[in-house]
């Protein structure tokens, strides 16, 4: 059984910083692309940032220059460092990981439970 667990959310003032973590646990071969999404009340879920197993990154335009995604493959952990936070960053942040269950697959998608980030202005 593979689990993703996010942590690091909370309440922060505008201009502040938070670091989110997404840890994969269980029996699997490798975690491949990992994506952070967010969903604000009344809005659609949106991609925030993605990182491949080898470190290639993609960011939403709204967070470029403020957020940094990184990973530690030895710890099966992906981080989202968020700086210069704005009230519009308030949302539930969830991670999604493409997990290879064996050396030759299959690859399955897993989601964490989400962590709330609230930015007060």
N, C-alpha and C positions, 0 to 999 in steps of 0.2 A: 504494500500500500504506500503510495507516494502522497506526501502532504507538503503544501506550501503555507508558510506562516509569515505574515507581515507584522512588523512592529515599528515603533518610532513615531507614530502619529501623536497629535496633541494640539494644544492651543498655543498660538504664538502671535506676537504683534506683527503688524505689517513692517516689512524691512528685515524681519528676523530670519532664522534658518532652522531647518530640521533635517535630520537624516533618517530616511526610511530603510528598512532592511527586509529582504524576502529570502527566507531560508527554506531550502528543499530538503526533505528528509524521507527516509524509507529505502526501499531496495530498487535501485535503478542504475543504468550504466552511465548516463551523462545528461546534464541539463544543457539544452541547446539555446535557442533564442529565448530571451526573457523580456517581457514587456510590462511596463507600468501603465496602467490605465487609471482614469479618474472619472467619477460621476458626481456632479453637483445636483442638488435637489431640483427637479423639474427639467433637467437637461439630459441629453444623451451622453452615454459613456464615450470618452475620447482617449486616444492614445497620447501618452505623455512622453515616453521615451522607450527605446528598445535597444538591447545589446545582444549581439550574437555570441556564440561560444568563444570566438576568437577576438572579440572586442570591438567589432564594428558597431557604431552607434547611430541612432536616428532620434531626432527630437521634434516635438511639435514646435511650430513657430512661436507659440505663446510662451514657451519656456526656454528657448535658446538663449544661452548666455547667462542663465540664472540657475538652471538645474544641470546636474551631472550624474549620469548613470555609470556605474562601474560594477565589476564582479570579482569575486575571489573563488575560483573554481575549486580550490582545495577545500574550501569551507562550504561549497554549494550555496553561496550567498550572493545576492545582487543588492546593491545599494542605490538609493536615489538621494543625492545630496541636493537639497533645495535651499536656495539663498534668495535674498531680496524678495521675500514672499509678499504677495499682494492678496487683498481680500478675495479677488476672483480665483485664487488658487484653492479656496475652500472647497473640499470635496471628500468623498471616500476614495482612497487610493488602493487599488488592487493590483497584484502581480499575476501574470500569466506566464507559464513556462512550457516550452515544448520539451518533453522528457523522452529520451530513448530508454526503453525498459531493458534492452539488451544491446550487445555490441552490434548486432545486425538489425536492430529494431525490435518491435514496432515503436513508433513515436506517438505519444499521446499528449494532449493538452491538459494542463492542470491549472486550477485557480486557487488563490488564497481567499481568506474570508474578508479581507479589506481592513483598512485602518483609517480612522477619521483624522483629517487635517483641517483645522479651523484657524483662519487668519483674521485677527481682529484689526479693524482700521482705527 
